[in-house]
Amino acid sequence: MTRKLLLLLILFIGIGSLGHAQSWRKLKKQAEQAYTDGNLAEAAEKYEQAYGKKRKEDLTHQAGELYYTLRDYRKAVEAYRPIKDMNDKYPLVGLKFARCLKQDGQYDRAIQEFQAFSDKYTGEGKDILQEIIQSEIRGCRLGMDAPAQANRDVELLLPGDGVNSDKDEFAPFPISDNEIFFSSTRGDRARIYTSRRTGSTWGGAEPPRNFPVIQSGQFGNGALAPDGSRMYFTVCSDTKEPWNDVKTRCEIFVTKRVGAVWSQPERLPDYINMNGVTATHPFVVHQRGQEVLYFSSNRDGGRGGMDLWYVSRDLGLDDNDFTFPINMGPVVNSLGDEITPYYNVEDQALYFASNGHVSMGGFDVFRSTGDEVSWSQPENMGMPVNSSADDYFYILNPSRTGGFLVSNRVFAGQKASTTHEDIFEFAVGGRRVMVKGNVYDRQSGEPINDITVALYQQYDDGRETQLISRGFNEGNYSFEIMPDRSFRVEVSAYGYKAGSYRFSANDPNTFTYGQPIFLETEGPAQPVTPPSTTEPAPPGQPTRPVEPTLPPAVAEGKPYITRGRDPRDNYEYETSAPRLQGTYYKVQLAAVGTYIPERFDNVSSMGRLDTERIIQRKLTRVLVGDFFSLDQARSMLKQIQSKGYSGAYLVEYKDGERYGKTN
């Protein structure tokens, strides 16, 4: 009886396993169906799973194209990676791969891939591509330098759930400092909403009062005339593709205020809304007795892609008889796309977004002064207005004390994905955040003068960029920093070993960060004296001298051999991980017979990947580090376990030595 039950159990388990296993062909069909249904995220995942079972290049290409469309830069990078050099089979895939690295903020790697694509490309239009690639490389270098040159008078905030959702929010238009119009795709269709602020909290989104009913299509991008008599907005085609403010075809309409009611919308004339092209992103000003309407369009007569145009009409008349559209010229417009114009009449400053001018991401916000077709050279607004992602819809509030912009960037733990865009609010003259501390001699406790302090910004993938290095001569240091970023401080002084620590400036109630640093004096290496200088010899033979054993010279990046200090974890192992001062933690992912780095790419953004080759057991530990507080380490452990590493655990290190598993 027991034997029969055992056989039935084995059979049941086998059938269950077969039931859950899916062939790559079935996964491909599911991907195709999801794409047909308009569920691009599911389609991308199915193609990615199918490629995991059958290494067919078309499958990972399809996944990459969908992730690229969804602006999931990191997943697109991984999908494109196996085919990034196959530009003959998949045109420009190497360029897309490099652009995804750039928009993920991996600027150094992006530069290498842009250059590699340029060196290998032999197709048509190489001269034009070379110009584009050089612009992209300049953008990467701009992004690498931007943190050190960031405008610290601008503080960026997310307005909260009253305004933003897990869908796209865009086109903010402030009616006052405490009320905005904006657009959102919540409900799976673009619509115009309003929100009002009470104190510091934005209220829930609701449709504008008495706004006319739009029977079909999507509508958004609302812009109010300065006297409040007209609102211009766009009506856009329905599509199964995700909403895209550049690719979704739109036309400009106007509704007029009659008392407390808005009139039935009127489509602007055919010479503005031309058949087969897009007219979108209206913004209107009044000057010199004219109503001037700025907008973006891919109509003929531009430089390429979306260009900025303007039309005007006589304010003395209540009609829609605008002048014929005029292109704003080659200084503003590029071979790429220019969108979301906002013109500040007081400063004669035009703010717009472009991916054709040198940008640190995809779309960056630029500023140009002038009027009509005479403009100064556009200036990149830098950080924190711009990021490695897409940034646009920059607009000031009526008091000019701040304003709004739209971005799909990841933001300080409040926004974890680049696949949707949110409205951000910014304040000019924002909070000043500092890092400061004192430096002491560890033995005497006396302050150390004449120190050099370097400040580094750290990124999610473990990379870091030096922002500044300065000398201080009074035993302390201070720097002004941007909030919502991670940093490392490194202090050095003549005759001392360097010391460092890490921190994240992500507490909105904290304005000063830092900690004291105690430096140890440098001295000659002390040899390790063995218990005996002789070893036993066979009877009748003299004893033999034993050479003293010295610790290996350890340099960061160079392999060295050491041993665990815990009696239960005292194997000898080889590693090249840096040996840091103090107590810190790593997350051990696994111990593998053959280490293949690509298998751990899904957690490579969470820290530096280290390996420890256990010499006696021919196994290699794989770890993510370093974390300098137990709370931080526990939080990262949970995130890593959620990515499929259910057996991961924390390991404690002290002054570079492994002390074993910790709770």
Residue pairs with C-beta under 8 A, 6 or more apart in sequence:
22 49
22 53
23 53
24 50
24 51
24 53
24 54
24 56
24 59
25 50
27 46
27 47
27 49
27 50
27 53
28 46
28 47
28 50
28 59
30 46
31 42
31 43
31 44
31 46
31 47
31 50
31 62
32 43
34 40
34 42
34 43
34 46
35 43
35 66
37 240
38 240
38 241
40 66
40 69
40 70
40 241
40 242
41 66
41 70
41 72
41 419
43 62
43 66
44 62
44 63
44 66
44 67
44 70
44 72
44 75
44 79
45 63
47 59
47 60
47 62
47 63
47 66
47 79
48 59
48 60
48 63
48 75
48 79
50 56
50 59
51 59
51 60
51 63
51 79
55 82
57 82
57 83
57 86
57 89
57 90
60 79
60 80
60 82
60 83
61 79
61 80
61 83
61 90
61 93
63 75
63 79
64 76
64 79
64 80
64 83
64 93
64 96
67 73
67 75
67 76
67 79
68 76
68 80
68 96
68 100
69 241
69 242
70 242
70 419
71 103
71 389
71 390
71 408
71 418
71 419
72 417
72 418
72 419
73 100
73 101
73 103
73 104
73 389
73 418
74 100
74 104
74 605
76 96
76 97
76 100
77 97
77 100
77 101
77 104
77 106
78 601
80 93
80 96
80 97
80 100
81 97
83 89
83 90
83 93
84 93
84 94
84 97
84 113
85 94
85 116
85 120
86 93
87 93
87 94
87 117
87 120
87 121
87 123
88 123
91 123
94 113
94 116
94 117
94 120
94 121
95 114
95 117
95 129
95 132
95 133
97 113
97 117
98 110
98 113
98 114
98 116
98 117
98 136
99 110
99 136
99 362
101 107
101 109
101 110
101 113
102 110
102 114
102 136
102 139
102 140
102 143
102 361
102 388
103 361
103 362
103 388
103 389
103 390
103 418
104 388
105 143
105 387
105 388
105 459
106 461
106 463
107 140
107 141
107 143
107 144
107 388
108 140
108 144
108 463
110 136
110 140
111 137
111 140
111 141
114 133
114 136
114 137
114 140
115 133
115 137
117 133
118 129
118 130
118 133
121 129
132 335
135 356
135 357
135 358
138 358
139 358
139 359
139 360
139 361
140 360
142 358
142 359
142 360
142 380
143 360
143 361
143 388
144 465
146 360
146 382
146 383
146 386
147 383
147 457
147 465
147 467
147 482
147 485
148 467
148 468
149 382
149 383
150 382
150 383
150 384
150 482
151 381
151 382
151 383
151 384
151 385
152 430
152 432
152 480
152 482
153 428
153 429
153 430
154 384
154 385
154 426
154 427
154 428
154 430
155 384
155 426
155 427
155 430
155 431
155 483
156 384
156 385
156 411
156 424
156 425
156 426
156 430
156 484
157 424
157 425
157 426
157 427
158 164
158 411
158 414
158 415
158 422
158 424
158 425
159 195
159 202
159 423
159 424
159 425
160 201
160 202
161 204
162 195
162 201
162 202
162 203
162 204
162 205
163 169
163 180
163 182
163 195
163 202
163 205
163 422
163 423
164 422
164 423
165 184
165 186
166 420
167 184
167 185
167 186
167 188
167 420
168 184
168 185
168 190
168 243
168 420
168 421
169 182
169 183
169 184
169 406
169 421
169 422
169 423
170 182
170 183
170 184
170 220
170 221
170 245
170 393
170 406
170 421
170 423
171 181
171 182
171 183
171 220
171 221
171 222
171 223
171 281
171 340
171 393
171 406
172 180
172 181
172 182
172 393
172 395
172 404
172 405
172 406
172 423
173 180
173 181
173 182
173 222
173 223
173 224
173 395
174 180
174 395
174 396
174 397
174 398
174 403
174 404
175 181
175 194
175 224
175 398
176 397
176 398
177 197
177 397
177 398
177 399
177 401
178 196
178 197
178 198
179 194
179 195
179 196
179 197
180 194
180 195
180 404
181 192
181 193
181 194
181 208
181 222
181 224
182 192
182 193
182 194
182 195
182 205
182 222
182 423
183 190
183 191
183 192
183 193
183 219
183 220
183 221
183 222
184 190
184 191
184 193
184 205
184 220
185 191
185 218
185 243
186 205
189 218
189 238
190 218
190 219
190 220
190 236
190 243
191 207
191 218
191 219
191 220
192 207
192 208
192 211
192 219
192 220
192 222
192 233
193 205
193 206
193 207
193 208
194 205
194 206
194 207
194 208
195 202
195 203
195 204
195 205
195 206
196 202
196 203
197 203
208 262
209 260
210 260
210 261
210 262
211 255
211 262
212 255
212 262
212 263
212 264
212 265
214 235
214 265
216 238
217 235
217 236
217 237
217 238
218 235
218 236
218 237
218 238
218 243
218 248
219 233
219 234
219 235
219 236
219 253
220 233
220 234
220 236
221 233
221 234
221 245
221 250
221 280
221 281
221 282
222 231
222 232
222 233
223 231
223 232
223 233
223 282
223 283
223 284
224 230
224 231
224 284
225 231
225 232
225 284
225 286
225 291
226 284
226 285
226 286
227 286
228 257
229 256
229 257
230 254
230 255
230 256
230 257
230 284
230 291
231 254
231 255
231 257
231 262
232 252
232 253
232 254
232 282
232 284
232 293
233 252
233 253
233 254
233 255
233 265
233 282
234 250
234 251
234 252
234 253
234 279
234 280
234 281
234 282
235 250
235 251
235 253
235 265
235 267
236 248
236 249
236 250
236 251
236 280
237 248
237 249
237 250
239 248
241 247
241 248
245 280
245 281
245 339
245 340
245 392
246 278
246 306
246 337
246 339
248 278
249 277
249 278
250 278
250 279
250 280
251 267
251 268
251 273
251 278
251 279
252 267
252 268
252 272
252 273
252 279
252 280
252 282
252 293
252 295
253 265
253 266
253 267
253 268
254 265
254 266
254 268
254 320
255 262
255 263
255 264
255 265
255 266
256 262
256 263
256 266
256 318
257 263
266 320
267 273
268 279
268 320
268 322
269 320
269 321
269 322
271 324
271 325
272 279
272 295
272 311
272 322
272 325
273 279
274 297
274 299
277 297
277 298
277 299
277 300
278 296
278 297
278 298
278 306
279 295
279 296
279 297
279 299
280 295
280 296
280 297
280 339
281 295
281 296
281 339
281 340
281 341
282 293
282 294
282 295
283 293
283 294
283 295
283 341
283 342
283 343
284 291
284 292
284 293
284 294
285 291
285 292
285 294
285 343
285 345
286 292
286 315
286 345
287 345
289 314
289 315
289 316
290 312
290 313
290 314
290 315
291 312
291 313
291 314
291 315
292 310
292 311
292 312
292 343
293 310
293 311
293 312
293 313
293 322
294 308
294 309
294 310
294 328
294 341
294 343
295 308
295 309
295 310
295 311
295 341
296 306
296 307
296 308
296 309
296 338
296 339
296 340
296 341
297 306
297 307
297 309
297 325
298 305
298 306
298 307
299 307
299 309
299 325
301 327
302 309
302 327
302 333
303 327
303 330
303 333
303 334
303 335
304 334
304 335
304 336
304 356
305 335
305 336
305 337
305 338
305 356
306 337
306 338
306 339
307 327
307 328
307 333
307 338
308 327
308 328
308 332
308 333
308 338
308 339
308 341
308 352
309 325
309 326
309 327
309 328
310 325
310 326
310 328
310 372
311 322
311 323
311 324
311 325
311 326
312 322
312 323
313 319
313 320
313 321
313 322
313 323
314 321
326 372
326 373
327 333
327 373
328 372
328 373
328 375
329 373
329 374
329 375
331 368
331 375
331 376
331 377
331 378
332 338
332 350
332 352
332 368
332 375
332 378
333 356
334 354
334 356
334 357
335 356
336 354
336 355
336 356
336 357
337 354
337 355
337 356
337 363
338 352
338 353
338 354
338 356
339 352
339 353
339 354
339 363
339 392
340 352
340 353
340 392
340 393
340 394
340 406
341 350
341 351
341 352
342 350
342 351
342 352
342 393
342 394
342 395
342 396
343 349
343 350
343 351
344 350
344 351
344 396
346 400
347 369
348 369
348 370
348 371
349 367
349 368
349 369
350 367
350 368
350 369
350 370
350 375
351 365
351 366
351 367
351 381
351 394
351 395
352 365
352 366
352 368
352 378
352 394
353 363
353 364
353 365
353 366
353 390
353 391
353 392
353 393
353 394
354 363
354 364
354 366
354 378
355 362
355 363
355 364
357 364
357 366
357 378
357 380
358 380
359 380
359 386
360 380
360 383
360 386
360 387
360 388
361 386
361 387
361 388
361 389
361 390
361 391
362 389
362 390
363 390
363 391
363 392
364 380
364 381
364 386
364 391
365 380
365 381
365 385
365 386
365 391
365 392
365 394
365 405
366 378
366 379
366 380
366 381
367 378
367 379
367 381
368 375
368 376
368 377
368 378
368 379
369 375
369 376
370 376
380 386
381 394
383 482
384 426
384 482
385 391
385 394
385 405
385 426
387 407
387 409
388 409
389 407
389 408
389 409
389 410
389 418
390 407
390 408
390 421
391 405
391 406
391 407
391 409
392 405
392 406
392 407
393 404
393 405
393 406
393 423
394 403
394 404
394 405
395 403
395 404
395 405
396 402
396 403
397 403
397 404
400 428
401 427
401 428
401 429
402 425
402 426
402 427
402 428
403 425
403 426
404 423
404 424
404 425
404 426
405 423
405 424
405 426
406 421
406 422
406 423
406 424
407 421
407 422
407 424
408 418
408 419
408 420
408 421
408 422
409 415
409 418
410 416
410 417
410 418
410 460
411 422
411 424
411 484
412 483
412 484
412 506
413 506
415 422
431 483
431 511
432 480
432 511
433 480
433 481
433 482
433 483
433 505
433 510
433 511
433 512
433 513
434 478
434 479
434 480
434 481
434 511
434 512
434 513
434 514
435 455
435 478
435 479
435 481
435 487
435 489
435 503
435 505
435 512
435 513
435 514
436 476
436 477
436 478
436 479
436 512
436 513
436 514
437 476
437 477
437 489
437 514
437 515
437 516
437 517
438 447
438 475
438 476
438 516
438 517
439 447
439 448
439 451
439 475
439 476
439 477
439 491
439 493
439 499
439 516
439 517
439 518
439 519
440 446
440 447
440 448
440 475
440 516
440 517
440 518
440 519
441 447
441 448
441 496
441 518
441 519
441 521
442 518
442 519
442 520
442 521
443 520
443 521
447 474
447 475
447 476
448 475
448 493
448 496
448 519
449 473
449 474
449 475
450 471
450 472
450 473
450 493
450 494
451 471
451 472
451 473
451 475
451 477
451 491
451 492
451 493
452 469
452 470
452 471
452 472
452 491
452 492
452 493
453 469
453 470
453 471
453 472
453 477
453 479
453 489
453 490
453 491
454 466
454 468
454 469
454 489
454 490
454 492
455 466
455 467
455 468
455 469
455 479
455 481
455 487
455 488
455 489
456 464
456 465
456 466
456 467
456 487
456 488
456 489
456 490
457 464
457 465
457 467
457 485
457 486
457 487
458 464
458 486
458 487
458 488
458 502
459 465
459 486
460 605
460 606
461 604
461 605
462 604
462 605
462 607
462 608
462 609
464 488
468 479
470 477
470 479
477 489
477 491
478 514
481 487
481 505
481 513
482 505
483 505
483 506
483 508
484 505
484 506
485 504
485 505
485 506
486 502
486 503
486 504
486 505
486 506
487 502
487 503
487 504
487 505
488 500
488 501
488 502
489 500
489 501
489 502
489 503
489 514
489 517
490 498
490 499
490 500
491 498
491 499
491 500
491 517
491 519
492 498
493 519
495 521
495 522
496 519
496 520
496 521
496 522
497 519
497 520
497 521
497 522
497 581
498 519
499 517
499 518
499 519
499 520
499 581
500 517
500 580
500 581
501 515
501 517
501 582
501 628
502 628
503 513
503 514
503 515
505 513
525 550
525 551
527 548
527 550
528 548
528 549
528 550
528 551
529 548
530 546
530 548
530 549
532 546
533 545
533 546
533 548
534 543
534 544
534 545
534 546
535 543
535 544
535 546
536 543
537 543
537 544
552 560
552 561
552 562
553 560
554 560
554 579
554 656
556 576
556 578
556 579
557 576
557 578
558 576
559 574
559 575
559 576
560 574
560 575
560 576
561 572
561 573
561 574
561 615
562 572
562 573
562 575
562 656
562 657
562 658
563 570
563 571
563 572
563 573
564 570
564 571
564 573
564 657
564 658
564 659
564 660
565 654
565 657
565 658
565 659
565 660
566 658
566 659
566 660
566 661
568 660
569 658
569 659
569 660
569 661
571 614
571 615
571 616
571 617
572 614
572 615
572 616
573 612
573 613
573 614
573 615
573 621
573 658
574 612
574 613
574 615
575 610
575 611
575 612
575 613
576 610
576 611
577 608
577 610
577 612
577 623
577 625
578 656
579 655
579 656
579 657
580 626
580 653
580 655
580 656
581 655
581 656
582 628
582 654
582 655
583 628
583 652
583 653
583 654
584 625
584 626
584 627
584 628
584 653
585 625
585 626
585 627
585 628
585 630
585 632
585 633
585 650
585 651
585 652
585 653
585 662
586 610
586 623
586 624
586 625
586 626
586 627
586 633
586 650
586 651
586 653
587 607
587 623
587 624
587 625
587 627
587 633
587 636
587 637
587 640
587 648
587 649
587 650
587 651
588 621
588 622
588 623
588 648
588 649
588 650
588 651
588 661
589 600
589 603
589 622
589 623
589 624
589 640
589 645
589 648
590 621
590 622
590 645
590 647
590 648
591 614
591 619
591 620
591 621
591 622
592 619
592 620
592 622
593 618
593 619
593 620
594 620
595 611
595 620
595 622
597 609
600 609
600 622
602 643
602 644
603 609
603 624
603 640
603 643
603 645
606 624
606 636
606 639
606 640
607 624
607 625
607 626
607 627
607 636
608 624
608 625
608 626
609 622
609 623
609 624
610 622
610 623
610 624
610 625
611 620
611 621
611 622
611 623
612 620
612 621
612 623
612 658
613 619
613 620
613 621
614 620
614 621
623 651
624 636
624 640
625 653
626 653
627 633
627 636
630 650
630 662
633 650
634 650
637 648
637 649
637 650
640 648
641 648
649 661
650 661
650 662
650 663
651 658
651 659
651 660
651 661
651 662
652 658
652 659
652 660
652 661
652 662
653 659
